[in-house]
Structures are given as C-alpha cells and as structure tokens.
Amino acid sequence: MTGSSSQTLVRSLYFEGPGRISIREGSIPGPRATEVTVKTMFSAISSGTESLVYLGQWPEELVVDENISSLSGKFSYPLKYGYAAVGRIIGLGESVSPDWLGRLVFAFNPHETHFVTSPDQLIVIPEGVSNEGACFLPNMETALNLVMDGNPVIGEAVTIFGQGVVGLLTTALLARMSLGKVVTFDKYPMRRQASLAFGADLSIDPTRDFGSDRFEDFFSGSLSDDFKADLTYELSGYPEVLNQAISITGFDGRIVVGSFYGSKEASIKMGSWFHRSRIRFISSQVSSIASHLTGRWSKTRRLRMALKMIAKIEPERLVTHRINFSDAGKAYELITKRPQEAIQVILCHEENA
C-alpha cells in the first residue's frame, strides 16, 4: 500500500479511569507523503508505570511523557498509553522509499493495532534481535542509563532493590562487569529465581531476610570493609524501600533511585546513619543523559547499545504471559492484583497470536 488516502481501521486501548480500560474502534487516514503506516504485532506492558496509570496514581501536575510526541500532553482520562510497540510497515507515503515496506520496526507508541508516523520516529529491528526481544528496548535503555548513572567501579559491592523487568535487566548488565558482588532483593520467588539466572550472586526476600546482622553474610567476599554496599539501586517502586537502601549502603556510597513513585509518598529516615554517612542520592530517568557523559554519549548511541545488549542477554526469556489485545483487561488485572505471577506481559495484536 503506497500513497494511499484510504482509511485504516484501528483498535486502541484507552485508560478510561482508575481500574477501567476499554478497546475503542476507529480509523486513521492513510499516510501522508512522508509517513508510513505500521501494523502492530506486539506491545509490551510496562508494569510499574502502567500500574500507576491504571490505578489512578499518576501525579496530576506531571505531563505524560514530554519526550514522546504521542504522549506529550497533560495527564487526564481517557488516555492512550504505552511505549513499546513492535510491528511491520504496511503502507508508505508517496515520498517514502519503497525499501521501508515490510520492515519490522519498534516505536514508542501506545497500545493500538495500527498507527501512522514518520520513519524517523521508528527504529528498525536489526538481525539478531527477535520481535519479542525488541519490545524490551525501552527497559533495556533504562537499565543502561541506570548503570551509567551509578558508575560502578571494579570490585564494588552492588545491591539492587526490585527485580521487575528493569531491575532484572540492570542486574544482567551489572553481572557482566567485574564487581565484587551483586546482591538483589525482591519479595516474589519468581523474580528472585530470574535474578539468579541473570547473574546475581544472591537474591533475597527483603520482607523476611533483611537486617543489619546479615550484612556480613550478604557481602562476604566482596572486599567491602564495612560489609555494606558501595552502590545501591532502588528500583522496587515502593518509596519506603529507600530506608532499607540507606541502611545497607556504606559510608560515601551512592543510591541510584530509578523508581517512579507517582503520587505515592513515604517517610524517609535521614537521622542517625544517613546524617553522617555522606551517602549520595542520584535521580536516574531515561529521558536524559547525565551532563558529564553528553560529550561522548547521545540517545542514539545509547539506543544502539541497548539493541546490542538485547541480542546478548535475550530478555524475551522474561515473558511470562502473552495475552491477546482483545483481552487486555486481563493483563492489567494480572499486573495489579497478582504481580507475583508475572514478570513481562506482552499484548499480541495479530489474530493468530
């Protein structure tokens, strides 16, 4: 389909309000001269962020995503959301090279069956990256950004709170470095098992097995003199975990906060240990690159590296549920009510999925 002005039927997922989604049917015009039409094959649900949208916990003052054109508006219901779509180009504008037709691409686009965009908003999926693996691109880029912001040093003891998809990918990247020890914390057995498979030296349930009397066991052999972490990542999505992160991080250590808490608040204990510890908090979010790295690193370079790491790590191993797009409501029920059963949920948009 080239230079078509006909309408394409589209089904889009809308968050209608807290705890409510719908699949709306509509149509989109054919691509303009410099645009293409993409038919979505898979889209990945970002459990942490999309749970906030689904549960009505998004902070009202924050725009949805100022770095993604389709999500740049103020937050309000009804809302199309999502940012990990993989599909095939099925239509071309008259000025677009015919080489684009049929290409498999990734887009930062909401959950919907078809969309029109310009080729410069798409990322061609390279050889060695599966279609499902490409769905992990935003989370792998986030994990890379977290590692870059934490700046781990050879031999350091590193802890990671939260082994959702971003936490697991961060673990996988850190496990490939020459660190003293990588210890992870998550309350769900399925995620702890995946953490060990992705290279963690130890993965612990922080709700049952956490206390200062255990720090020496946690970091035995890590070369840490005080049996505490040099670098800690807080990726759990629960702000109260920051107190555990403070307690386990050593003098002059760093805590990288990659969680998005939305409207959730918590009391952080900054009295006894924190007051004298010289611990540094680092805010990390993938929409920007730390200023001291921008001389050499761009978002394009970081995306290329993320694709390379997807090919190496094969994060599609983390897909626990493939749910037809028509049944998307089941996916959100799963991630918000039974999160212990799921790691990555993929929405399948094709009839034979």
Secondary structure, 3 states (H helix, E strand, C coil): CECCCCCEEEEEEEEEECCEEEEEEEEECCCCCCCEEEEEEEEECCHHHHHHHHHCCCCCCCECCCCCHHHCCECCCCECCCCCEEEEEEEECCCCCHHHCCCEEEECCCCECEEEECHHHCEECCCCCCHHHHCCHHHHHHHHHHHHHHCCCCCCEEEEECCCHHHHHHHHHHHCCCCCEEEEECCCHHHHHHHHHCCCCEEECCCCCCCHHHHHHHCCCCCCCCCCEEEEEECCCCCCHHHHHHHHEEEEEEEEECCCCCCCCCCCCCCHHHHHHCCEEEECCCCCCCHHHCCCCCHHHHHHHHHHHHHHHCHHHHEEEEEEHHHHHHHHHHHHHCHHHCCEEEEECCCCC
